[in-house]
Amino acid sequence: MVKLPIPTSFNSPLTGSHHTITDPSMPETIHLLLDTADPEADDLRRGLDDLLQNNGSLVFRFHNVSTEGLSAVLDKAKNTGEKNELSPEELEWIEPSYPSDLDSLLVEEQTIFQKLPPPRPAVSWEDLFDFIQQVRPMRDIPQNELAILLTPSANENNWFSSFRSSPAPEGFVQTTDWEFFMRAPRWFPVAHEIWTLILQLKGFGSLRNTLRYAHKSAVGCLNDFCEEKSDIHIKLRTADICDACLEVMLRRDLTQELLAAATPALEKIRLQSKFLQQRFAEAEASPLFIDEKGVLHFENYQQLSCRLAPVEKAVYLFFLLHPEGTRLNELSDYKQEILDLYLCIRNQDISAAVEVVRKLVNPLNNSANEKISRINAKLEQLLCLPGRYEHYQITHTSGTYAIPLVPEKIRLHARWDLTSLSK
């Protein structure tokens, strides 16, 4: 069995005596290392952008990294899906759980997800943390700022996330396999794990202290141990910290300011993921609002948002602006309009934009079909049930492509006024 690399002492660069804050009014920076070994890393980032908004206490900064290109970590990986059990010494840190009234909810949810995740290369914790240390100087990340690796790789202890406080504050979150434990896009649980690591590091100071106060059985507290991964949905449904844990955390370095910043973020994750867990379709389509940046907002679906890639936004806006629909081989007739939309969304060299749109409207190129398929897949992934996403997907009847949502339910920011695009 591989022993957990738990520090024996706590000298937190974020909150301890080794960290000097030159300007208390400046928010702390949390560095998110997005592993591009994940083929869906861009979609994950767009989802996290919506859930991890900067606030007065924290600023989230993304860095694209590659475990394949910057480290030999994966060369040491073992193809295994087995879980290493905690030793008796480690288990004794976990206090008896509080009584829970969520047992029936857990049983209900466990019947939904019967399949097990596929075996994945399991990387050691030590290698994951060493990788973060390699990245720090390459991305100018100070040793006193928290860095969290978001990676598709599994790890030797089969945990979705963990952290260390020494020699630098560092953590990791596994970004894969969430679909086997809940019905929601993976950026919801990943965002929740990111907030959990931040609050545990500040409130307990070390992994050892975190485990000391962890609930072995899930009670709906952020500090639930979740030895069974299927328990993870309970934490998302409550997005709460129990009174006992909160008292300990506030006595240490969890500030009221950080707690005030975390609370609405966790509540948004809770409400939206809870909505997606519902196994019924909405009786009526939600109004759709397209904001100034081209982000889709489903106003009656707990304000869920869908962030598309720039060219996908242009395609989707085009079909919203043409409810009568059009054939793909007629897109060249609207080349200038689509170009105006794309340039309004993405500020780039005009020649590069023209080339993107040229491929898009070329009837001999499959670009438009690919973009439509990607858009529809993202809407399905976000909204989960056909009764929701079918209202918003780009469908085709007899070769004519259109969005079936009635115009009365569509609101567009003034920026997308057709008469102003060419100005």
WOBEL-V538522 format. One record per pair of residues at least 12 apart in sequence whose C-alpha atoms are under 6 Angstrom apart, sorted by sequence separation. I is the first residue (numbers start at 1). J is the second residue. D is the distance in Angstrom with one decimal. If there is no record, write none. Layout:
i=I j=J d=D
i=I j=J d=D
This chain:
i=161 j=173 d=4.3
i=286 j=298 d=5.8
i=287 j=299 d=5.7
i=295 j=307 d=5.2
i=160 j=173 d=5.7
i=222 j=235 d=5.9
i=391 j=404 d=5.8
i=392 j=405 d=6.0
i=160 j=174 d=5.1
i=220 j=234 d=5.5
i=221 j=235 d=5.9
i=286 j=300 d=4.9
i=391 j=405 d=5.2
i=220 j=235 d=4.8
i=376 j=393 d=5.2
i=220 j=238 d=5.5
i=222 j=240 d=5.8
i=221 j=240 d=5.3
i=222 j=241 d=5.2
i=221 j=241 d=4.7
i=221 j=242 d=5.4
i=148 j=170 d=5.7
i=150 j=172 d=5.9
i=152 j=174 d=5.5
i=146 j=169 d=4.8
i=147 j=170 d=5.0
i=148 j=171 d=4.5
i=149 j=172 d=4.5
i=150 j=173 d=5.0
i=151 j=174 d=5.3
i=152 j=175 d=5.0
i=146 j=170 d=5.6
i=148 j=172 d=5.0
i=151 j=175 d=5.6
i=152 j=176 d=5.1
i=143 j=168 d=5.6
i=239 j=266 d=5.6
i=314 j=341 d=5.5
i=314 j=342 d=5.2
i=27 j=56 d=5.7
i=29 j=58 d=5.8
i=34 j=63 d=5.9
i=36 j=65 d=6.0
i=37 j=66 d=5.8
i=332 j=361 d=4.8
i=27 j=57 d=4.5
i=28 j=58 d=4.8
i=29 j=59 d=4.7
i=30 j=60 d=4.9
i=31 j=61 d=5.0
i=32 j=62 d=4.8
i=33 j=63 d=4.9
i=34 j=64 d=4.9
i=35 j=65 d=5.1
i=36 j=66 d=5.2
i=272 j=302 d=5.6
i=331 j=361 d=5.0
i=27 j=58 d=4.8
i=29 j=60 d=5.8
i=31 j=62 d=6.0
i=33 j=64 d=6.0
i=34 j=65 d=5.8
i=35 j=66 d=5.1
i=124 j=155 d=5.7
i=239 j=270 d=5.8
i=122 j=154 d=4.7
i=123 j=155 d=4.5
i=124 j=156 d=5.1
i=122 j=155 d=4.4
i=123 j=156 d=5.6
i=237 j=270 d=5.4
i=120 j=154 d=5.9
i=122 j=156 d=5.1
i=236 j=270 d=5.4
i=329 j=363 d=4.9
i=81 j=119 d=4.3
i=80 j=119 d=5.4
i=81 j=120 d=6.0
i=80 j=120 d=5.9
i=79 j=120 d=5.6
i=80 j=121 d=6.0
i=165 j=206 d=5.6
i=79 j=121 d=4.2
i=78 j=121 d=5.0
i=77 j=121 d=5.1
i=78 j=122 d=5.3
i=77 j=122 d=5.3
i=204 j=249 d=5.8
i=77 j=123 d=5.0
i=203 j=249 d=3.8
i=181 j=230 d=5.4
i=203 j=252 d=5.7
i=203 j=253 d=5.4
i=202 j=253 d=5.2
i=203 j=254 d=4.7
i=202 j=254 d=5.1
i=73 j=127 d=5.8
i=312 j=371 d=6.0
i=117 j=177 d=6.0
i=113 j=180 d=6.0
i=327 j=399 d=5.9
i=84 j=157 d=5.0
i=327 j=400 d=4.6
i=83 j=157 d=5.6
i=326 j=400 d=5.1
i=327 j=401 d=5.9
i=83 j=158 d=5.2
i=325 j=400 d=5.9
i=326 j=401 d=5.4
i=325 j=401 d=5.2
i=325 j=402 d=4.3
i=340 j=421 d=5.9
i=319 j=402 d=5.9
i=184 j=276 d=5.9
i=183 j=277 d=5.5
i=281 j=387 d=4.8
i=38 j=152 d=5.6
i=32 j=147 d=6.0
i=33 j=148 d=5.9
i=35 j=150 d=5.9
i=30 j=146 d=5.3
i=31 j=147 d=4.6
i=32 j=148 d=5.0
i=33 j=149 d=4.6
i=34 j=150 d=5.1
i=35 j=151 d=5.1
i=33 j=150 d=5.8
i=94 j=211 d=5.5
i=93 j=211 d=5.7
i=94 j=212 d=4.8
i=95 j=213 d=5.9
i=97 j=215 d=4.8
i=93 j=212 d=4.1
i=97 j=216 d=5.7
i=100 j=219 d=5.2
i=94 j=214 d=5.4
i=97 j=217 d=5.6
i=292 j=413 d=5.6
i=287 j=409 d=4.5
i=288 j=410 d=5.0
i=289 j=411 d=4.7
i=290 j=412 d=5.0
i=291 j=413 d=5.3
i=287 j=410 d=6.0
i=289 j=412 d=5.8
i=14 j=144 d=5.8
i=13 j=144 d=4.6
i=48 j=187 d=5.7
i=47 j=187 d=5.6
i=44 j=187 d=5.8
i=12 j=165 d=5.5
i=185 j=382 d=5.8
i=57 j=258 d=5.9
i=46 j=307 d=5.9
